[in-house]
Amino acid sequence: MAANNALARLKWVDSHCHFDFDAFRLHRSQHWQLAQSLGLSGLIIPGIHLHQSAQLPAFCAATAWHYAQGLHPYFLAQHQSADIARLAELLQRDKAIAVGEIGLDWTLARQTADEHAARQQQWWYFTEQATLAEQQKLPLILHIRGAHDEAASWLRRQRFSQGGIVHAFSGSVQQGQRWLELGFKLGIGGAMTFPRAQKLRRTLQQLPLHSWLLESDAPDMRPSFFNAGINSPVAVPLYGHILAALTGTEVEEVAAANLRSLTQIFPTAVF
């Protein structure tokens, strides 16, 4: 009984959750109450486009939720070049803890009618926002698919110094090490719960525990044990236990390492 009580007191944070999405509109409070009962003490909500980023301060007011502001590569059709200047104004006015969710998604670019143009457009928004983050001394929350080497190399050449999180990391051990050298942590969540994710599980085991930050990406990236419905931040404490099992680590150390890494990336945030 004492052991169970100790586990219930573990403190978790969801480092990437789209809790403002309409999928949670009817049952958001229930999801949050259940997550808190499992030990979740906070979450980070990324920005995806300008209109939604501008609404996040009010959405997160008087809660344990932090937010980032940024222009996601999935929403290129909604972005305009003038949004960069407007985003700079939001970041100066509000209390975002990061610039994000931004990045490069070559898988998405290949699905467009003009892959080259899509890559160029993604690249422009990525580099403009990363430059803005350096200027405003804010970390990045990155969405990277098929472009780890290009993104990391560019940031290294630019001497980007603010670090951040590489959300939903699925790259190689070597790519993970390069991100760690740049001051980034690696987001991990539902993907590791699938038995077929053997490469990812080996990467989890080969990189240090402090490399990883737990995330739900809710309402998306549903874990293997959620057979129906949407994903939820309630999954994060469960992910902590899974990561402990995969790495042969005590779950208390996983929780402590997660909080240390969050504090390292976001030193002014209270989790």
N, C-alpha and C positions, 0 to 999 in steps of 0.2 A: 504493500500500500504506500509506504514512504517513497519508493522508487517512482510509482505512478504519479504521486503528488509532485515530485521533483520535475518530472517530464512535463507536467501540465503548466509549470511555472516558467518553462523555457520561453524566450522572447524571440519572435520572428518578425521579419519585415519583407514585404513583397516589393522587390526592386523594379518591377515592370508590370503594371496592371492598368488596362484601359477601363477603369471603373466608372468613367463618365459615359460610356457607350450606352445606347438605348437598350441594349440587351439586358441591362441591370435596372432599367427604369422602374419596373413594378416591384422588384424584390431586393433592391440594393441594401436596404437597412437589415434585412434578414441575413443576407450574405455577410455583411460586416459584423453583425452580432455573433454569428457562428464562427467567423474567422477569429474574432477576439477571444471567444471562449476556448479556442485551440491555441492561443498564445500570440496571435498576430497583433503587433502594436502599431504598425504603420504601413504605408505603401507609397510608391512613387508612380504618378500618372504622367505619361509622356504626351507631348504635343504632337499633332499629326498635320495640321494645316493652320493657317493664320486665324480663321474664325474660331476654331475650337481652342487654340492656344490662348486667345484673348479671354475666353470664358472660364479658364481653369482657376484663376485666383478666387473668383466668387464661389466656384464649385467646391474648392478645398478649404474655404474659410472656416475657422473654428472646428477643424477636424485634425486628425493625426495623419492627414494625407499631404504629401509634398507633390510638386509638379515640375515638369520641364516644359519648355516651349520650343517648337521647331516645325520644320516642313519635311514630312516623310516622303520618301521616293515613290510610295504607292499612289500619291495624290498629285502627281505632276500636272494633271489636267486642271487642277484647281489653283496651282501656284502661279504667281506672276512675279516678274523680276523685282517689282516695287515692294513685294512682300519682305524682302531682306531688310530694307530700311525700316519698315513697320515692325518687323520682328525685333530689331535693335531697340526700338522705342519701348516695346513691351518688356524686354529684358531689363532695361534701365528702370522702368516704372514699377514692375512687379517683383516678386520674390521667388522667381524660378530658381531651382537648385542646379539646373543643367540646361544645355542646348540640346534638344532632341525631341523626338526620335528622328534622326537624320541618317543618311547613308547612301550606299550604293547597292543595287540589286540587279546583277547581270542576268539572273534567271528571269526576272520580270521584263528586262529590256528585250530579251530574245522572244518574248511573246507579243511584241508590238510589231506594227507594220514596217517601221524603220528602226532597226536595232541601233544603228550607229547614232542616229539623232537622239534616241532615248538615252543612250549612254552619255552623250555629250550634255544633255539637259540635266541628268542626274548628277553628273560630275560638277557642273556649275553650281547647283544648289548645295552640294556637299562641301565644296571648297569655300564658298562664300560663308556658309554657316560655321564651319570650323574656324575660319579666320575671325568671325565675329565672337566665337567662344573664347579664343585666345585673347582678343582685345578686352573682353569683359571678365576675363579670369573665371570662366565657368567650365566645368567638365562637359563631356559629350555623352549622350546616349546614342549608340550607333546601331543601325540595322544594316548588316553586311551579308550578302549572299553572293558567292562566286567571285568576290573582289577583295578578299582579305589582304592579299599581297599588295595590290595597288593602293588600297586605302592606308594601310600601315606605312608603306614606303613614302607616300606623299606627306603624311603627318610627321614622319621622321625628318624628311627633308625640310619641312617648315619649322622644325624644332617645336612642335606643339607640346606644351608643358602642363596642361591642365588635367590630363588623364580622363577617365570616364568608365563607361561600361559598354562592352560589346554584347548587345542583347542576343539571346538565343544562339550562342556560339555553337558552331558545328564544324569548325575547321580542324586542322591537324594539330598535333602536339607542337610542332615547330611554329606554326602560325600563332598558336596560343602563347608560346613563349615570347614571340615578337611583340604581341599586344601587352604582355606583362611588363616587358622592358620599356614600353612607352607609357607605363603608368595606368594601364587599364585593367579592369577586372572582367571576368567572363560570365555572362548570364546563363543560367541553366534551369530547366524546368521540366515540362511534360515529356520532352523528347527522350529523356534518359529512362523513362518508365517502360518503354517498349522493348520487348525481348530482342527484336531485330537490331537494336541500336548498339551493336557490339563495339563498333569503332568509337562511338562517342563514349561509351563506358570505359574503354581502355584509355581514352584521353583524360577522362575524369581521374583515373587512377594514377596516371603518369605525371600530372601537374600537381603542384602543391595545393593543399586545401584552401589556402588563402586566395587562390586564383578565382574562386567561384562565388557568385552571388545568386541566391535563389530568387526565382521570378515565376509568376503564373502566366503572364501575357493574356490574362483573362479579358474578354470572354473566349479568346482563341487558344490554340495549342492545348487542347484537352488531353489530359493524361490517359494512359491505357486503362486505368481503373474507373474512369468516368464513362459509363456506357451510353449515357444519354444526357441531353440538356447542354448547358453552357459550362465552360470552365469558370473557376471562381478562385479568389485569393485564399479560400479555405484550403486549397491544395498545397500551399507553401509549407506549412508545418509537416505535412506528409512527405513532401520533397526533402525536407531536412532529414527525416528518418531514412529515406531511400539513399540519399547521398552518404549518410553515415555507414549504411550497410555496404554500399559499393566500394567505399574507400577504407573500410575496416577501421572507422573512427567512432569514438563515442559521440552520441548525438548532442551532448552538451557542448562538446568542442566545435561541432558544426555550427551550432547556434551562435556561439561566442565568436567564431571566425567570421561568420556572416556579418555580425554587428561591427566587428573591428574593420572589416573591409569597407562597409558603408561609411563609417566615420572617416576612414582614410580618404575616400573619394569625395565625400560631402562633409567637410569639417564643420560647417556652420549649421548643419541640419540637426535637429533633435529627433531621434528615433526611439 
